[in-house]
Amino acid sequence: MQLPTFVSSRDHRSIALLMVLGGVGAAGLAVDPAEAALMNYTLDGGDSQITGTVGSTSFNLASWTMTATADSSQVQSGTEQGVPYYFIPTTVTLWIGGTSNPVATVTMSNYTSGSNSFVWGVFSGDYSSYFGQGAGSSGFGPMDLSTTPDWTTSSGAGLNNISGGTPGIYNNLSASGVWTGSAGFWSQTYETSGGTLTVTGRSNGPGTWTITSVPGGGVAVLLAAGLVRRRRR
């Protein structure tokens, strides 16, 4: 098993999608306000850079940031090739060239490959069995969720502490915190709201992974999206 987004890996078996996601949850999903635990997730690529195109826009050695908001009470877990992981399906946004004056801001698109469907979301993986106690990686990527939940290790972006960084990067995605480590974006082609994103070059570098709670658990946001049912008294 290799680190997602940083090290090449053998092709993985695809698996079919359990949830049809248009943002946060599957059709018909209802979350009780008392159980909602909305969190903000941010991966700042820091010194990591990417080169490529998105739609008709080109970028060279650009900084990047990925963000998402998700309900941590909807986290899914599993083990793939001896690596325990957590994953929350949600909408993921990519900022190319910084968040204050970006070259482009796009939403990553879910996609199908053959008979398999993949959905973007937040992930965290435990690599202690490969790299020693405390080794982990967290970030964003597509997963095929249906038969045996599994992420696609050759897509997305993440931050790891394998060669230095703060401990605790691997977690269940429900605890607020800030972690540092090596950030990287996988050179790949992705579909986005702004057209096809083709990353032709990339460099890893020190980056930051941040999780913060949304005040009030984000119930107002979920209510507006129609994903929360009010508790009947």
mmCIF file of the C-alpha atoms, coordinates in Angstrom:
data_MODEL
# 
_entry.id   MODEL 
# 
loop_
_atom_site.group_PDB 
_atom_site.id 
_atom_site.type_symbol 
_atom_site.label_atom_id 
_atom_site.label_alt_id 
_atom_site.label_comp_id 
_atom_site.label_asym_id 
_atom_site.label_entity_id 
_atom_site.label_seq_id 
_atom_site.pdbx_PDB_ins_code 
_atom_site.Cartn_x 
_atom_site.Cartn_y 
_atom_site.Cartn_z 
_atom_site.occupancy 
_atom_site.B_iso_or_equiv 
_atom_site.pdbx_formal_charge 
_atom_site.auth_seq_id 
_atom_site.auth_comp_id 
_atom_site.auth_asym_id 
_atom_site.auth_atom_id 
_atom_site.pdbx_PDB_model_num 
ATOM 1   C CA . MET A 1 1   ? 0.000   0.000  0.000   1.00 0.00 ? 1   MET A CA 1 
ATOM 2   C CA . GLN A 1 2   ? 1.390   3.395  -0.915  1.00 0.00 ? 2   GLN A CA 1 
ATOM 3   C CA . LEU A 1 3   ? 0.508   6.841  0.307   1.00 0.00 ? 3   LEU A CA 1 
ATOM 4   C CA . PRO A 1 4   ? -2.402  8.406  -1.566  1.00 0.00 ? 4   PRO A CA 1 
ATOM 5   C CA . THR A 1 5   ? -1.393  11.348 -3.744  1.00 0.00 ? 5   THR A CA 1 
ATOM 6   C CA . PHE A 1 6   ? 2.339   11.086 -3.141  1.00 0.00 ? 6   PHE A CA 1 
ATOM 7   C CA . VAL A 1 7   ? 3.709   7.708  -4.199  1.00 0.00 ? 7   VAL A CA 1 
ATOM 8   C CA . SER A 1 8   ? 2.645   5.664  -7.211  1.00 0.00 ? 8   SER A CA 1 
ATOM 9   C CA . SER A 1 9   ? 0.696   2.497  -6.416  1.00 0.00 ? 9   SER A CA 1 
ATOM 10  C CA . ARG A 1 10  ? -0.613  -0.512 -8.224  1.00 0.00 ? 10  ARG A CA 1 
ATOM 11  C CA . ASP A 1 11  ? -4.078  -0.285 -9.685  1.00 0.00 ? 11  ASP A CA 1 
ATOM 12  C CA . HIS A 1 12  ? -6.817  -0.916 -7.163  1.00 0.00 ? 12  HIS A CA 1 
ATOM 13  C CA . ARG A 1 13  ? -10.010 -2.854 -7.609  1.00 0.00 ? 13  ARG A CA 1 
ATOM 14  C CA . SER A 1 14  ? -12.879 -0.464 -8.191  1.00 0.00 ? 14  SER A CA 1 
ATOM 15  C CA . ILE A 1 15  ? -16.078 -0.761 -6.274  1.00 0.00 ? 15  ILE A CA 1 
ATOM 16  C CA . ALA A 1 16  ? -19.647 0.481  -6.979  1.00 0.00 ? 16  ALA A CA 1 
ATOM 17  C CA . LEU A 1 17  ? -21.211 3.498  -5.280  1.00 0.00 ? 17  LEU A CA 1 
ATOM 18  C CA . LEU A 1 18  ? -23.587 3.205  -2.312  1.00 0.00 ? 18  LEU A CA 1 
ATOM 19  C CA . MET A 1 19  ? -24.639 6.830  -2.226  1.00 0.00 ? 19  MET A CA 1 
ATOM 20  C CA . VAL A 1 20  ? -25.632 9.160  -5.022  1.00 0.00 ? 20  VAL A CA 1 
ATOM 21  C CA . LEU A 1 21  ? -24.224 12.436 -3.782  1.00 0.00 ? 21  LEU A CA 1 
ATOM 22  C CA . GLY A 1 22  ? -25.147 15.879 -4.962  1.00 0.00 ? 22  GLY A CA 1 
ATOM 23  C CA . GLY A 1 23  ? -23.142 17.546 -2.236  1.00 0.00 ? 23  GLY A CA 1 
ATOM 24  C CA . VAL A 1 24  ? -23.445 16.245 1.299   1.00 0.00 ? 24  VAL A CA 1 
ATOM 25  C CA . GLY A 1 25  ? -25.603 13.130 1.329   1.00 0.00 ? 25  GLY A CA 1 
ATOM 26  C CA . ALA A 1 26  ? -27.607 10.548 -0.523  1.00 0.00 ? 26  ALA A CA 1 
ATOM 27  C CA . ALA A 1 27  ? -31.161 11.006 -1.700  1.00 0.00 ? 27  ALA A CA 1 
ATOM 28  C CA . GLY A 1 28  ? -33.544 10.681 1.221   1.00 0.00 ? 28  GLY A CA 1 
ATOM 29  C CA . LEU A 1 29  ? -30.833 11.101 3.853   1.00 0.00 ? 29  LEU A CA 1 
ATOM 30  C CA . ALA A 1 30  ? -32.089 12.882 6.959   1.00 0.00 ? 30  ALA A CA 1 
ATOM 31  C CA . VAL A 1 31  ? -29.788 13.947 9.775   1.00 0.00 ? 31  VAL A CA 1 
ATOM 32  C CA . ASP A 1 32  ? -31.099 14.734 13.241  1.00 0.00 ? 32  ASP A CA 1 
ATOM 33  C CA . PRO A 1 33  ? -29.961 18.240 14.357  1.00 0.00 ? 33  PRO A CA 1 
ATOM 34  C CA . ALA A 1 34  ? -28.875 16.806 17.699  1.00 0.00 ? 34  ALA A CA 1 
ATOM 35  C CA . GLU A 1 35  ? -26.521 14.440 15.878  1.00 0.00 ? 35  GLU A CA 1 
ATOM 36  C CA . ALA A 1 36  ? -25.183 16.835 13.229  1.00 0.00 ? 36  ALA A CA 1 
ATOM 37  C CA . ALA A 1 37  ? -21.500 17.671 13.662  1.00 0.00 ? 37  ALA A CA 1 
ATOM 38  C CA . LEU A 1 38  ? -20.540 19.865 10.757  1.00 0.00 ? 38  LEU A CA 1 
ATOM 39  C CA . MET A 1 39  ? -16.797 20.474 10.349  1.00 0.00 ? 39  MET A CA 1 
ATOM 40  C CA . ASN A 1 40  ? -14.655 22.548 7.996   1.00 0.00 ? 40  ASN A CA 1 
ATOM 41  C CA . TYR A 1 41  ? -11.658 20.796 6.401   1.00 0.00 ? 41  TYR A CA 1 
ATOM 42  C CA . THR A 1 42  ? -8.788  22.688 4.755   1.00 0.00 ? 42  THR A CA 1 
ATOM 43  C CA . LEU A 1 43  ? -5.656  21.353 3.083   1.00 0.00 ? 43  LEU A CA 1 
ATOM 44  C CA . ASP A 1 44  ? -3.227  24.202 2.399   1.00 0.00 ? 44  ASP A CA 1 
ATOM 45  C CA . GLY A 1 45  ? -0.614  22.980 -0.048  1.00 0.00 ? 45  GLY A CA 1 
ATOM 46  C CA . GLY A 1 46  ? 1.900   25.454 1.405   1.00 0.00 ? 46  GLY A CA 1 
ATOM 47  C CA . ASP A 1 47  ? 5.158   25.109 -0.529  1.00 0.00 ? 47  ASP A CA 1 
ATOM 48  C CA . SER A 1 48  ? 3.676   22.357 -2.704  1.00 0.00 ? 48  SER A CA 1 
ATOM 49  C CA . GLN A 1 49  ? 2.983   23.472 -6.298  1.00 0.00 ? 49  GLN A CA 1 
ATOM 50  C CA . ILE A 1 50  ? 1.095   22.214 -9.334  1.00 0.00 ? 50  ILE A CA 1 
ATOM 51  C CA . THR A 1 51  ? 1.336   22.882 -13.083 1.00 0.00 ? 51  THR A CA 1 
ATOM 52  C CA . GLY A 1 52  ? -1.347  22.194 -15.669 1.00 0.00 ? 52  GLY A CA 1 
ATOM 53  C CA . THR A 1 53  ? -4.648  23.417 -17.065 1.00 0.00 ? 53  THR A CA 1 
ATOM 54  C CA . VAL A 1 54  ? -8.274  23.645 -15.962 1.00 0.00 ? 54  VAL A CA 1 
ATOM 55  C CA . GLY A 1 55  ? -10.754 24.333 -18.739 1.00 0.00 ? 55  GLY A CA 1 
ATOM 56  C CA . SER A 1 56  ? -9.031  26.958 -20.919 1.00 0.00 ? 56  SER A CA 1 
ATOM 57  C CA . THR A 1 57  ? -6.950  28.341 -18.030 1.00 0.00 ? 57  THR A CA 1 
ATOM 58  C CA . SER A 1 58  ? -3.314  27.315 -17.639 1.00 0.00 ? 58  SER A CA 1 
ATOM 59  C CA . PHE A 1 59  ? -1.227  27.582 -14.468 1.00 0.00 ? 59  PHE A CA 1 
ATOM 60  C CA . ASN A 1 60  ? 2.458   27.024 -13.762 1.00 0.00 ? 60  ASN A CA 1 
ATOM 61  C CA . LEU A 1 61  ? 4.019   26.240 -10.392 1.00 0.00 ? 61  LEU A CA 1 
ATOM 62  C CA . ALA A 1 62  ? 0.835   27.437 -8.710  1.00 0.00 ? 62  ALA A CA 1 
ATOM 63  C CA . SER A 1 63  ? 0.007   27.173 -5.042  1.00 0.00 ? 63  SER A CA 1 
ATOM 64  C CA . TRP A 1 64  ? -3.208  25.350 -4.187  1.00 0.00 ? 64  TRP A CA 1 
ATOM 65  C CA . THR A 1 65  ? -5.729  24.801 -1.401  1.00 0.00 ? 65  THR A CA 1 
ATOM 66  C CA . MET A 1 66  ? -8.588  22.310 -1.065  1.00 0.00 ? 66  MET A CA 1 
ATOM 67  C CA . THR A 1 67  ? -11.587 22.855 1.212   1.00 0.00 ? 67  THR A CA 1 
ATOM 68  C CA . ALA A 1 68  ? -14.780 21.081 2.230   1.00 0.00 ? 68  ALA A CA 1 
ATOM 69  C CA . THR A 1 69  ? -17.512 21.120 4.847   1.00 0.00 ? 69  THR A CA 1 
ATOM 70  C CA . ALA A 1 70  ? -18.929 17.789 5.987   1.00 0.00 ? 70  ALA A CA 1 
ATOM 71  C CA . ASP A 1 71  ? -21.009 16.199 8.733   1.00 0.00 ? 71  ASP A CA 1 
ATOM 72  C CA . SER A 1 72  ? -18.509 14.146 10.754  1.00 0.00 ? 72  SER A CA 1 
ATOM 73  C CA . SER A 1 73  ? -21.331 12.024 12.190  1.00 0.00 ? 73  SER A CA 1 
ATOM 74  C CA . GLN A 1 74  ? -21.648 10.516 8.699   1.00 0.00 ? 74  GLN A CA 1 
ATOM 75  C CA . VAL A 1 75  ? -18.041 9.222  8.663   1.00 0.00 ? 75  VAL A CA 1 
ATOM 76  C CA . GLN A 1 76  ? -17.434 5.803  7.131   1.00 0.00 ? 76  GLN A CA 1 
ATOM 77  C CA . SER A 1 77  ? -14.546 3.522  8.046   1.00 0.00 ? 77  SER A CA 1 
ATOM 78  C CA . GLY A 1 78  ? -12.784 0.443  6.787   1.00 0.00 ? 78  GLY A CA 1 
ATOM 79  C CA . THR A 1 79  ? -9.431  -1.183 6.114   1.00 0.00 ? 79  THR A CA 1 
ATOM 80  C CA . GLU A 1 80  ? -7.729  -1.503 2.757   1.00 0.00 ? 80  GLU A CA 1 
ATOM 81  C CA . GLN A 1 81  ? -4.538  -3.565 2.381   1.00 0.00 ? 81  GLN A CA 1 
ATOM 82  C CA . GLY A 1 82  ? -3.936  -3.328 6.114   1.00 0.00 ? 82  GLY A CA 1 
ATOM 83  C CA . VAL A 1 83  ? -4.502  0.443  6.247   1.00 0.00 ? 83  VAL A CA 1 
ATOM 84  C CA . PRO A 1 84  ? -7.416  1.588  8.454   1.00 0.00 ? 84  PRO A CA 1 
ATOM 85  C CA . TYR A 1 85  ? -9.133  4.696  7.145   1.00 0.00 ? 85  TYR A CA 1 
ATOM 86  C CA . TYR A 1 86  ? -12.012 7.127  7.649   1.00 0.00 ? 86  TYR A CA 1 
ATOM 87  C CA . PHE A 1 87  ? -13.930 8.808  4.829   1.00 0.00 ? 87  PHE A CA 1 
ATOM 88  C CA . ILE A 1 88  ? -16.781 11.331 4.571   1.00 0.00 ? 88  ILE A CA 1 
ATOM 89  C CA . PRO A 1 89  ? -18.398 11.902 1.148   1.00 0.00 ? 89  PRO A CA 1 
ATOM 90  C CA . THR A 1 90  ? -18.871 15.618 0.481   1.00 0.00 ? 90  THR A CA 1 
ATOM 91  C CA . THR A 1 91  ? -18.349 18.426 -2.021  1.00 0.00 ? 91  THR A CA 1 
ATOM 92  C CA . VAL A 1 92  ? -14.671 19.378 -2.392  1.00 0.00 ? 92  VAL A CA 1 
ATOM 93  C CA . THR A 1 93  ? -13.465 22.756 -3.705  1.00 0.00 ? 93  THR A CA 1 
ATOM 94  C CA . LEU A 1 94  ? -10.028 23.398 -5.216  1.00 0.00 ? 94  LEU A CA 1 
ATOM 95  C CA . TRP A 1 95  ? -8.446  26.863 -5.187  1.00 0.00 ? 95  TRP A CA 1 
ATOM 96  C CA . ILE A 1 96  ? -5.561  27.249 -7.643  1.00 0.00 ? 96  ILE A CA 1 
ATOM 97  C CA . GLY A 1 97  ? -3.156  30.137 -7.085  1.00 0.00 ? 97  GLY A CA 1 
ATOM 98  C CA . GLY A 1 98  ? -4.257  30.996 -3.551  1.00 0.00 ? 98  GLY A CA 1 
ATOM 99  C CA . THR A 1 99  ? -7.619  31.675 -1.914  1.00 0.00 ? 99  THR A CA 1 
ATOM 100 C CA . SER A 1 100 ? -7.416  35.504 -1.965  1.00 0.00 ? 100 SER A CA 1 
ATOM 101 C CA . ASN A 1 101 ? -6.832  35.927 -5.714  1.00 0.00 ? 101 ASN A CA 1 
ATOM 102 C CA . PRO A 1 102 ? -7.065  32.479 -7.312  1.00 0.00 ? 102 PRO A CA 1 
ATOM 103 C CA . VAL A 1 103 ? -6.349  31.673 -10.951 1.00 0.00 ? 103 VAL A CA 1 
ATOM 104 C CA . ALA A 1 104 ? -9.346  29.338 -10.749 1.00 0.00 ? 104 ALA A CA 1 
ATOM 105 C CA . THR A 1 105 ? -11.793 27.981 -8.163  1.00 0.00 ? 105 THR A CA 1 
ATOM 106 C CA . VAL A 1 106 ? -13.547 24.724 -9.059  1.00 0.00 ? 106 VAL A CA 1 
ATOM 107 C CA . THR A 1 107 ? -15.584 21.958 -7.471  1.00 0.00 ? 107 THR A CA 1 
ATOM 108 C CA . MET A 1 108 ? -14.278 18.430 -7.984  1.00 0.00 ? 108 MET A CA 1 
ATOM 109 C CA . SER A 1 109 ? -16.748 16.229 -9.897  1.00 0.00 ? 109 SER A CA 1 
ATOM 110 C CA . ASN A 1 110 ? -17.808 12.711 -8.997  1.00 0.00 ? 110 ASN A CA 1 
ATOM 111 C CA . TYR A 1 111 ? -17.242 10.307 -11.871 1.00 0.00 ? 111 TYR A CA 1 
ATOM 112 C CA . THR A 1 112 ? -17.636 6.782  -13.199 1.00 0.00 ? 112 THR A CA 1 
ATOM 113 C CA . SER A 1 113 ? -14.935 4.464  -14.499 1.00 0.00 ? 113 SER A CA 1 
ATOM 114 C CA . GLY A 1 114 ? -16.326 1.477  -16.360 1.00 0.00 ? 114 GLY A CA 1 
ATOM 115 C CA . SER A 1 115 ? -19.061 0.038  -14.166 1.00 0.00 ? 115 SER A CA 1 
ATOM 116 C CA . ASN A 1 116 ? -17.750 1.752  -11.045 1.00 0.00 ? 116 ASN A CA 1 
ATOM 117 C CA . SER A 1 117 ? -18.677 5.110  -9.550  1.00 0.00 ? 117 SER A CA 1 
ATOM 118 C CA . PHE A 1 118 ? -16.466 7.357  -7.453  1.00 0.00 ? 118 PHE A CA 1 
ATOM 119 C CA . VAL A 1 119 ? -17.381 10.173 -5.097  1.00 0.00 ? 119 VAL A CA 1 
ATOM 120 C CA . TRP A 1 120 ? -15.141 12.875 -3.672  1.00 0.00 ? 120 TRP A CA 1 
ATOM 121 C CA . GLY A 1 121 ? -14.749 13.438 0.026   1.00 0.00 ? 121 GLY A CA 1 
ATOM 122 C CA . VAL A 1 122 ? -12.458 13.791 3.054   1.00 0.00 ? 122 VAL A CA 1 
ATOM 123 C CA . PHE A 1 123 ? -10.155 10.915 4.012   1.00 0.00 ? 123 PHE A CA 1 
ATOM 124 C CA . SER A 1 124 ? -7.704  9.957  6.748   1.00 0.00 ? 124 SER A CA 1 
ATOM 125 C CA . GLY A 1 125 ? -5.492  6.871  6.638   1.00 0.00 ? 125 GLY A CA 1 
ATOM 126 C CA . ASP A 1 126 ? -3.333  5.117  9.249   1.00 0.00 ? 126 ASP A CA 1 
ATOM 127 C CA . TYR A 1 127 ? 0.070   4.063  7.842   1.00 0.00 ? 127 TYR A CA 1 
ATOM 128 C CA . SER A 1 128 ? 1.675   3.010  11.136  1.00 0.00 ? 128 SER A CA 1 
ATOM 129 C CA . SER A 1 129 ? 1.944   -0.610 10.003  1.00 0.00 ? 129 SER A CA 1 
ATOM 130 C CA . TYR A 1 130 ? 4.103   0.533  7.083   1.00 0.00 ? 130 TYR A CA 1 
ATOM 131 C CA . PHE A 1 131 ? 6.044   3.522  8.417   1.00 0.00 ? 131 PHE A CA 1 
ATOM 132 C CA . GLY A 1 132 ? 5.951   3.247  12.199  1.00 0.00 ? 132 GLY A CA 1 
ATOM 133 C CA . GLN A 1 133 ? 3.757   4.412  15.044  1.00 0.00 ? 133 GLN A CA 1 
ATOM 134 C CA . GLY A 1 134 ? 1.896   7.662  14.389  1.00 0.00 ? 134 GLY A CA 1 
ATOM 135 C CA . ALA A 1 135 ? 2.357   7.677  10.604  1.00 0.00 ? 135 ALA A CA 1 
ATOM 136 C CA . GLY A 1 136 ? -0.734  8.947  8.811   1.00 0.00 ? 136 GLY A CA 1 
ATOM 137 C CA . SER A 1 137 ? -2.166  10.869 5.877   1.00 0.00 ? 137 SER A CA 1 
ATOM 138 C CA . SER A 1 138 ? -5.270  13.058 5.526   1.00 0.00 ? 138 SER A CA 1 
ATOM 139 C CA . GLY A 1 139 ? -6.772  15.044 2.686   1.00 0.00 ? 139 GLY A CA 1 
ATOM 140 C CA . PHE A 1 140 ? -9.259  14.802 -0.165  1.00 0.00 ? 140 PHE A CA 1 
ATOM 141 C CA . GLY A 1 141 ? -9.853  12.245 -2.877  1.00 0.00 ? 141 GLY A CA 1 
ATOM 142 C CA . PRO A 1 142 ? -12.404 10.087 -4.722  1.00 0.00 ? 142 PRO A CA 1 
ATOM 143 C CA . MET A 1 143 ? -13.675 6.809  -3.275  1.00 0.00 ? 143 MET A CA 1 
ATOM 144 C CA . ASP A 1 144 ? -15.744 3.975  -4.632  1.00 0.00 ? 144 ASP A CA 1 
ATOM 145 C CA . LEU A 1 145 ? -17.964 3.054  -1.694  1.00 0.00 ? 145 LEU A CA 1 
ATOM 146 C CA . SER A 1 146 ? -20.162 0.127  -2.492  1.00 0.00 ? 146 SER A CA 1 
ATOM 147 C CA . THR A 1 147 ? -18.834 -3.381 -2.004  1.00 0.00 ? 147 THR A CA 1 
ATOM 148 C CA . THR A 1 148 ? -15.639 -2.894 -0.019  1.00 0.00 ? 148 THR A CA 1 
ATOM 149 C CA . PRO A 1 149 ? -15.152 0.838  0.620   1.00 0.00 ? 149 PRO A CA 1 
ATOM 150 C CA . ASP A 1 150 ? -11.788 1.923  -0.735  1.00 0.00 ? 150 ASP A CA 1 
ATOM 151 C CA . TRP A 1 151 ? -10.143 5.138  -1.813  1.00 0.00 ? 151 TRP A CA 1 
ATOM 152 C CA . THR A 1 152 ? -8.306  5.615  -5.094  1.00 0.00 ? 152 THR A CA 1 
ATOM 153 C CA . THR A 1 153 ? -4.689  6.007  -3.984  1.00 0.00 ? 153 THR A CA 1 
ATOM 154 C CA . SER A 1 154 ? -3.557  7.602  -7.253  1.00 0.00 ? 154 SER A CA 1 
ATOM 155 C CA . SER A 1 155 ? -5.969  10.555 -7.118  1.00 0.00 ? 155 SER A CA 1 
ATOM 156 C CA . GLY A 1 156 ? -6.585  13.617 -5.006  1.00 0.00 ? 156 GLY A CA 1 
ATOM 157 C CA . ALA A 1 157 ? -4.365  15.481 -2.568  1.00 0.00 ? 157 ALA A CA 1 
ATOM 158 C CA . GLY A 1 158 ? -3.176  14.933 0.964   1.00 0.00 ? 158 GLY A CA 1 
ATOM 159 C CA . LEU A 1 159 ? -0.771  15.705 3.768   1.00 0.00 ? 159 LEU A CA 1 
ATOM 160 C CA . ASN A 1 160 ? 1.379   13.124 5.566   1.00 0.00 ? 160 ASN A CA 1 
ATOM 161 C CA . ASN A 1 161 ? 3.787   13.026 8.495   1.00 0.00 ? 161 ASN A CA 1 
ATOM 162 C CA . ILE A 1 162 ? 5.883   10.115 7.252   1.00 0.00 ? 162 ILE A CA 1 
ATOM 163 C CA . SER A 1 163 ? 9.083   12.147 6.924   1.00 0.00 ? 163 SER A CA 1 
ATOM 164 C CA . GLY A 1 164 ? 8.330   14.793 9.528   1.00 0.00 ? 164 GLY A CA 1 
ATOM 165 C CA . GLY A 1 165 ? 5.288   16.665 10.763  1.00 0.00 ? 165 GLY A CA 1 
ATOM 166 C CA . THR A 1 166 ? 2.963   16.716 13.725  1.00 0.00 ? 166 THR A CA 1 
ATOM 167 C CA . PRO A 1 167 ? 1.413   13.516 15.120  1.00 0.00 ? 167 PRO A CA 1 
ATOM 168 C CA . GLY A 1 168 ? -2.304  12.799 14.969  1.00 0.00 ? 168 GLY A CA 1 
ATOM 169 C CA . ILE A 1 169 ? -2.806  13.448 11.250  1.00 0.00 ? 169 ILE A CA 1 
ATOM 170 C CA . TYR A 1 170 ? -4.665  10.139 11.141  1.00 0.00 ? 170 TYR A CA 1 
ATOM 171 C CA . ASN A 1 171 ? -7.938  10.603 13.040  1.00 0.00 ? 171 ASN A CA 1 
ATOM 172 C CA . ASN A 1 172 ? -11.673 10.013 12.718  1.00 0.00 ? 172 ASN A CA 1 
ATOM 173 C CA . LEU A 1 173 ? -12.191 13.463 11.133  1.00 0.00 ? 173 LEU A CA 1 
ATOM 174 C CA . SER A 1 174 ? -14.297 14.717 14.045  1.00 0.00 ? 174 SER A CA 1 
ATOM 175 C CA . ALA A 1 175 ? -11.625 16.445 16.151  1.00 0.00 ? 175 ALA A CA 1 
ATOM 176 C CA . SER A 1 176 ? -10.581 20.052 15.532  1.00 0.00 ? 176 SER A CA 1 
ATOM 177 C CA . GLY A 1 177 ? -6.882  20.698 15.108  1.00 0.00 ? 177 GLY A CA 1 
ATOM 178 C CA . VAL A 1 178 ? -4.015  21.891 12.939  1.00 0.00 ? 178 VAL A CA 1 
ATOM 179 C CA . TRP A 1 179 ? -1.348  19.535 11.620  1.00 0.00 ? 179 TRP A CA 1 
ATOM 180 C CA . THR A 1 180 ? 1.783   20.060 9.535   1.00 0.00 ? 180 THR A CA 1 
ATOM 181 C CA . GLY A 1 181 ? 3.552   17.688 7.192   1.00 0.00 ? 181 GLY A CA 1 
ATOM 182 C CA . SER A 1 182 ? 4.393   17.050 3.546   1.00 0.00 ? 182 SER A CA 1 
ATOM 183 C CA . ALA A 1 183 ? 1.605   18.096 1.155   1.00 0.00 ? 183 ALA A CA 1 
ATOM 184 C CA . GLY A 1 184 ? 1.192   16.818 -2.371  1.00 0.00 ? 184 GLY A CA 1 
ATOM 185 C CA . PHE A 1 185 ? -1.268  16.758 -5.275  1.00 0.00 ? 185 PHE A CA 1 
ATOM 186 C CA . TRP A 1 186 ? -1.452  13.722 -7.530  1.00 0.00 ? 186 TRP A CA 1 
ATOM 187 C CA . SER A 1 187 ? -0.621  14.350 -11.220 1.00 0.00 ? 187 SER A CA 1 
ATOM 188 C CA . GLN A 1 188 ? -3.826  13.191 -12.866 1.00 0.00 ? 188 GLN A CA 1 
ATOM 189 C CA . THR A 1 189 ? -6.803  14.286 -14.968 1.00 0.00 ? 189 THR A CA 1 
ATOM 190 C CA . TYR A 1 190 ? -9.983  15.233 -13.107 1.00 0.00 ? 190 TYR A CA 1 
ATOM 191 C CA . GLU A 1 191 ? -13.397 16.539 -14.095 1.00 0.00 ? 191 GLU A CA 1 
ATOM 192 C CA . THR A 1 192 ? -14.473 19.714 -12.326 1.00 0.00 ? 192 THR A CA 1 
ATOM 193 C CA . SER A 1 193 ? -17.189 22.376 -12.411 1.00 0.00 ? 193 SER A CA 1 
ATOM 194 C CA . GLY A 1 194 ? -14.773 24.526 -14.446 1.00 0.00 ? 194 GLY A CA 1 
ATOM 195 C CA . GLY A 1 195 ? -13.889 21.908 -17.024 1.00 0.00 ? 195 GLY A CA 1 
ATOM 196 C CA . THR A 1 196 ? -11.234 19.229 -17.202 1.00 0.00 ? 196 THR A CA 1 
ATOM 197 C CA . LEU A 1 197 ? -8.368  19.677 -14.746 1.00 0.00 ? 197 LEU A CA 1 
ATOM 198 C CA . THR A 1 198 ? -5.088  18.195 -15.968 1.00 0.00 ? 198 THR A CA 1 
ATOM 199 C CA . VAL A 1 199 ? -2.198  18.275 -13.509 1.00 0.00 ? 199 VAL A CA 1 
ATOM 200 C CA . THR A 1 200 ? 0.953   17.669 -15.555 1.00 0.00 ? 200 THR A CA 1 
ATOM 201 C CA . GLY A 1 201 ? 3.507   18.517 -12.892 1.00 0.00 ? 201 GLY A CA 1 
ATOM 202 C CA . ARG A 1 202 ? 3.691   18.801 -9.145  1.00 0.00 ? 202 ARG A CA 1 
ATOM 203 C CA . SER A 1 203 ? 6.124   19.205 -6.287  1.00 0.00 ? 203 SER A CA 1 
ATOM 204 C CA . ASN A 1 204 ? 5.616   18.203 -2.662  1.00 0.00 ? 204 ASN A CA 1 
ATOM 205 C CA . GLY A 1 205 ? 6.335   20.639 0.140   1.00 0.00 ? 205 GLY A CA 1 
ATOM 206 C CA . PRO A 1 206 ? 5.472   21.596 3.724   1.00 0.00 ? 206 PRO A CA 1 
ATOM 207 C CA . GLY A 1 207 ? 1.739   22.131 4.091   1.00 0.00 ? 207 GLY A CA 1 
ATOM 208 C CA . THR A 1 208 ? -1.040  22.337 6.678   1.00 0.00 ? 208 THR A CA 1 
ATOM 209 C CA . TRP A 1 209 ? -4.165  20.267 7.394   1.00 0.00 ? 209 TRP A CA 1 
ATOM 210 C CA . THR A 1 210 ? -6.838  22.044 9.458   1.00 0.00 ? 210 THR A CA 1 
ATOM 211 C CA . ILE A 1 211 ? -10.140 20.841 10.920  1.00 0.00 ? 211 ILE A CA 1 
ATOM 212 C CA . THR A 1 212 ? -12.485 23.306 12.636  1.00 0.00 ? 212 THR A CA 1 
ATOM 213 C CA . SER A 1 213 ? -16.019 22.903 13.940  1.00 0.00 ? 213 SER A CA 1 
ATOM 214 C CA . VAL A 1 214 ? -18.871 24.927 12.460  1.00 0.00 ? 214 VAL A CA 1 
ATOM 215 C CA . PRO A 1 215 ? -20.580 26.952 15.229  1.00 0.00 ? 215 PRO A CA 1 
ATOM 216 C CA . GLY A 1 216 ? -23.779 25.253 16.357  1.00 0.00 ? 216 GLY A CA 1 
ATOM 217 C CA . GLY A 1 217 ? -22.843 22.092 14.515  1.00 0.00 ? 217 GLY A CA 1 
ATOM 218 C CA . GLY A 1 218 ? -23.880 23.667 11.222  1.00 0.00 ? 218 GLY A CA 1 
ATOM 219 C CA . VAL A 1 219 ? -27.552 22.818 11.754  1.00 0.00 ? 219 VAL A CA 1 
ATOM 220 C CA . ALA A 1 220 ? -28.693 25.984 9.969   1.00 0.00 ? 220 ALA A CA 1 
ATOM 221 C CA . VAL A 1 221 ? -26.654 25.003 6.925   1.00 0.00 ? 221 VAL A CA 1 
ATOM 222 C CA . LEU A 1 222 ? -28.039 21.472 6.903   1.00 0.00 ? 222 LEU A CA 1 
ATOM 223 C CA . LEU A 1 223 ? -31.608 22.733 7.370   1.00 0.00 ? 223 LEU A CA 1 
ATOM 224 C CA . ALA A 1 224 ? -31.194 25.034 4.382   1.00 0.00 ? 224 ALA A CA 1 
ATOM 225 C CA . ALA A 1 225 ? -29.954 22.100 2.338   1.00 0.00 ? 225 ALA A CA 1 
ATOM 226 C CA . GLY A 1 226 ? -32.933 19.981 3.437   1.00 0.00 ? 226 GLY A CA 1 
ATOM 227 C CA . LEU A 1 227 ? -30.659 17.372 5.021   1.00 0.00 ? 227 LEU A CA 1 
ATOM 228 C CA . VAL A 1 228 ? -31.831 17.787 8.613   1.00 0.00 ? 228 VAL A CA 1 
ATOM 229 C CA . ARG A 1 229 ? -35.140 16.770 10.076  1.00 0.00 ? 229 ARG A CA 1 
ATOM 230 C CA . ARG A 1 230 ? -36.374 18.601 13.142  1.00 0.00 ? 230 ARG A CA 1 
ATOM 231 C CA . ARG A 1 231 ? -36.918 16.462 16.189  1.00 0.00 ? 231 ARG A CA 1 
ATOM 232 C CA . ARG A 1 232 ? -40.595 16.113 17.053  1.00 0.00 ? 232 ARG A CA 1 
ATOM 233 C CA . ARG A 1 233 ? -41.493 16.814 20.656  1.00 0.00 ? 233 ARG A CA 1 
# 
